[in-house]
């Protein structure tokens, strides 16, 4: 029973992350989320924030939505969810290194990815324990 609860929590967490990321990336692409510092563009291989928004939607938005679907359907989305959480953490750590700056949103994204990774680990542990009892 514990595995189903934790796995459901992870699935719905992926759903909320996916929707939030898609919404945030659309806001970033349209410029409605605020202005990103122009100095950052000289440190990244983009000339505007449209393409990073598209990448975010595809990798993290749709990736989390796919993980949500797979987790609630048959628990096969644990690996995908963990991979996306690790990718998000690595990308935010790389952004800190490349940009040389940390903002509040950087810490928030880092915490969101760590929670996702933690939920995947807990789901995997309980899944392994329940499989060994069969």
N, C-alpha and C positions, 0 to 999 in steps of 0.2 A: 504493500500500500504506500510506503514511503517513497518508493521509486516513482510511482505514478504521480504523486503530489509534486515532488521536486522536478520531475520531467515536465509536468504541466506548467509549473512556474517558469521554467526555462523557456518553454515554447511561447508562452504569453510575453515573457521578457523580450524574446526575439521579435515578436510582433510589434511591441511598443518601440523597440529600437529601430526596426525597419521603417515604420511609419514616421518616427521622429527624424530619422536620418534623411528620408526622402523629402520631407517637408523642409528641413533645414537646408538641404542642398539646393532645392528649388529657390528658397529665399536668397541663398548665397548667389546663385546664378542670375537672379533678377535684380540683385542689389538692394533688396528690401530688408536685409538683415543688418545692414550697416556697411560702412566702407572698411575694407581690409587695407592695411597699410601698403602704399605703393612700393615702399622699400622692399617688401617681401617678394614682389614680382621679379626683382633683380636676382633673388637667391633661388628661385624655382624655375623649372623649364616651361613656364606658362606666361602668356602675355596678359591674361585676364583670369577671372575666377569661374568662367563658364565650364571649361573642361575639367577642372578639379571637382566641380559639382556633378558633372555627368559620371565621372569615375566613382564618386561617393555613392551616387544613386545605384549604379550597377553593382559595385562590389559589396557595399555595406547595407544599402537599403534593400535591394532585391535579394541579396544573399541571406539577410536575416529573415525576410519573408519566406524564402524557400526553406530555411531551417525550421521556422515555425510550422510550416505545412508538413514537413517530413517528421518532425518530432511528434506532433499530435496524431499523425496518421499511423506511424509504426515505430517510433523511437529511433529511426535511422538518421535523424538529423543532428545527433550529438557531435559527430565528427565535424560536420559543416559548421555548426554553431561555435565549436571550439576553435576551428581554423579562422573563422571570421573574427572572433574575439582576440585571438593572438595577432592577426593581421592589423586590426585596429590599434592594438597596443603598440605594436612595432611602428606603425605609421605615425602615431602621435609622438613616440620617442624620437623618431627620425626628424619630425618637424621641429622638435625642440632643439635638436642638434644642428639642423640646417639653418633655422631662423635665428637661433641663439636667444630666443625669448620664450617666456612662459606666461600664459594668461589664465584667468580663472576657468575659461571654457576648456583649456588644455587639460587641466586637472580633472574637470568633470568628465571629459571623454575618457581619460585614463581610468577613472573610477568605474565608469560604465562598462568598459572592456574587462576590467578585473572582476567585476561582479559576474559578467557573462562567463568568463573562464572558470570562476569558482563554482557556478551552477552546473557547468558541464562536468567538472571534476566530481562534484557530489553526485550528480546523476549517474556518472560512469561507475563510481564506487558502489552505489546502491544497486545498480544494474548487475554488476559483477557478483555481488553478494547474493542477489536473488537467483541468478543463473546457477550458482554453485549449490543452491539448496534443492534444485530440481533433480 
